[in-house]
């Protein structure tokens, strides 16, 4: 079957979103099929309609051996999809520590930013992947980095209610009074989203409960009983 796919170029057939069999095999972690497709000269950096490469599919799904193989045959570790996200951003978003560590070990940019300015650390914080957050901080990823709306890793974690990440970032010295472009602090975000345990913790470490946004919104505005 694989030989026929090579001879007839069946791997070039795509779905309506321009995914081919290499994309699907990478998404599913089918290393044997991937190796056969690469031997058939299937483009290792082929992109679907969203700009996603096989390496991105493997990274976001945590298929470490596939990631290693694709890198070994020259897949672009800094490829970007249509929104500017790299394989490392994908792996960080998915919370796959071993993939993150491997990509860093082969030189992936830990400060890569997508089109909205978000880095791997911002995504790991936003999704609550504490081990990835700890690792990225350990290799000196910028813990105060801001995307183009002004959100930091701490703001992102607070907005999503990830208490453990919030606690770790603050213990590592992150600015607990950081503000985004509209003046929203971690405490205001946590209050607005109803993340009570995060609110309690932020207040316990001295966050300013009287801080206000540019529209003069306070964290206490959301504490209506």
N, C-alpha and C positions, 0 to 999 in steps of 0.2 A: 504493500500500500504506500509506504514511504517512497519507494523507488518510483512508483507511478506518479506520485506527487511531484517528484523531482523532474521526471521526464516530461510531464505534461504541464508543468508550471502551475499546478493547482494551488500552491501556496500563495500565488498572486491574487487569488480570488478574495474579495473583501465583502464585509457586511455593509449595510447602509451607512454605518458610522465609520467606515473605512478600516475596520479591524480585520487583520488576516489571521491565519492559523498560528503564526509566531506570537502575536499578541495574546491570543487565547491560551496557548501553551504556557506562556510566561505567567499569565494570570493564575493558571491552575497549578503551576509548579511542575510541569511535565518535562523534566530535564532530558530524558532520552529523546523525545520528539524534538525538542529545541536543538539538540546537538545535530540531529539528522537534517533539520531545516537549514541550519547554518552551513552544513556541509553541502547543501543544495544551492548555496549562494543566496539564500534568503537574506534580505537587508536587515542587519542586526539593529539598525537605528530607524527602521520604518516607523512612521507616525500614523496614528488614526486621525479622525476628523477633529479631535480635541488636542492634537499634538502630542499624544502619549506614546512613548516608546515601549518596547518589550521590557527594558530595564525598569521603567517606572512601574509597570504592572507587577513585575516580580518584587520590587521594593515595597510597594504599598501592601502587598499580601504576605510579606515576610519570608519569601522563598530564598533563603540565603545561598544555597548551592547554585540556584539559577543565577542569582546576582553575581556570584563569583565567576561562573562560567561566562556570562555575557561580558563582564569586565575583561576576562582573560582573552576574549576574541576581539577586543577593541571597542566595545560599546561605549558611547559617550556618557561619561559619568556626570557631565554638567549640562546635558541636554535639557531643554525647557519646553514645557507644553505651552498651549496657547495663552495660559494665564501666568506663565513665567516660572512655574514650579519645577524643581529639579528632582532627580531620584532621591536625594537625601531629604528633601522636604516631604516627599511621598513616604519614605520610611519613617520619618519622625512623626508624621500625621498618623500613620498606622500603628505607631508604638512598638516598632520592631527593633529592639536594642541591638541585637547581633548584626542586623543589616546596617544600622546606623554606624556601629563601630567599624564594620568592614569598609563601608564607603569612605569614612574618615581616614582609615588606614591606607587607602589607595589615593588619597589626596583630594577628596570631595570638599568643596568649600562650605565650611560650617556656618558662614555668614551669608550664604546665597539668599537673595531676596526675590520673591516673585513680583508680579505686576502691582500688587498693593503694598509692597515693601515688607512683607512678612518673612521671617527667617525660620529655619528648622526649630529653633528654641521657642519662638512664638507659637508655632503649630503644636509642638509637643506639650506646651503649657496649656494651650487652649483645649486640647483633647484629654488632658489629665494624665499623661504618660510620665509618671514620676521618675521611673528609672532612666528614661531617655533624657528627661530634664536634668537629672543629676549628672549623667554622663556628659552632656553638652556643657554644663557649667564647669565640670572637672577639666575640660579641655579649653577652658577660657572663652567659651562663646559669650558674646556680649549680652549680659543679663539685663541691660537697660535699653536694648535696641527698641526702636519704635517703628511701626509701620506707618503708612501714609495717612492714617487716621489718628496717629499718635498713640496707639495701644502698645503697651510693653508686655513682656511675658507675664508679669504679675497682674496687670489689668486684665489680660486675656483669661488667666486662670480664675480670677475673682468673678469675672462676668459669667463664667461657665460653672462656678460653684465647686471647683476642685480644691478642697480644703488642704489635702496633703501637699499639693504643689504650692499653694499659697504659703503654707507654713515653711516649706523648704526654702522658697525664694526669699522670704523675709529673713529667715535664719542665716541666709548667705549674704544678707546686706542689701537686698533690692530696695529701691525707694518706695516706701509704702504710701507716699503722698504723690506719686507720679500722676500726671494728668494727661488725658488725650487732648486732641485738638479742640474739643468742646468743653474742656475743663472737668471731665468726669474722672474721679479717682477710683481706685480699687473698691473702697468702701461704698461709694455711691452706686457703682455697678452692682456690687453684691446685694445691696439693699433693694435696688430697683428690680433685680431678678429674683428676689425672695430667698436667697441662700443664707439662711439664718446662722448656721454654724460658722460660715465664713465671716459674716457680719460680727458675730460674737468674738471671734478670734482677732479680727482686725481692730476692733475696739480695745481688746485686752492688751494689744501691743502698742496702743497709743495713737492709733489713726485718728485724724481730726474729724470728728463727727459733725463739725460745723462748716467743713469745706463745702463750697458751692460751685456749680458749673457756671458757664458763661451766661446761661439763662436763669441764674440764681436758683437752681434746684439743689436742695440739700438732701443728704442721705435720710434725714428724719422725715422728709416728705413721703417716703415709702413705708414708714413705720406706723401706719394708721391701724388702730385696733378696733 
